Amino acid sequence: VYSASGFDLLSILARVATRPNPHVVLGPVDLTCSFVVVDVRRYDHPIVYCSPQFCALTGYEEHEVLGRNCRFLQAPGGLVQKGEERRFTDGVAVAQLRKSLVANKECQASIVNYKKDRQAFINMVTIIPV
C-alpha cells in the first residue's frame, strides 16, 4: 500500500512492529489503528499520512489534516501557533514529545487533544522514529 505521498506505508508499519530494542511497548500495529505519519525532514513536521481511523476519531477529513503539524489538535478549533504556550493541553507533555522528536527517540505521553467538533479527548501520543 502506497500513500499519496509515495512512501510504502506497509513497509513503515513493518519497521515499527519489528524494530530492535523498542523503548515503547505497542500492541498490534496495522491499518485499523488511529495514527498519523509526519515528515520530520520537512519544515514544521507536516502530516503526510493519516489513517481512516484517525479521521473517524477526530472528525477531520484527510484533506484537512495533510500538510498540517499535529499541534492543531491541541486546542479547540485548531488554532495553535508554533512556539505558542499551550493553554488547552499539558505543555510539559508537549515539550517532552518535542524533545524526543528532535532527539530521534521513542516516546509516549497522554495529552488532551480536540476533535473537529471541539470535543476534548485523551490522546496517547506515541513517537516511533523510522
Beta strands, then each sheet from edge to edge (+ up, - down):
strand 1: 36-38
strand 2: 47-50
strand 3: 107-114
strand 4: 120-127
sheet 1: 1+ 2-
sheet 2: 3+ 4-
end
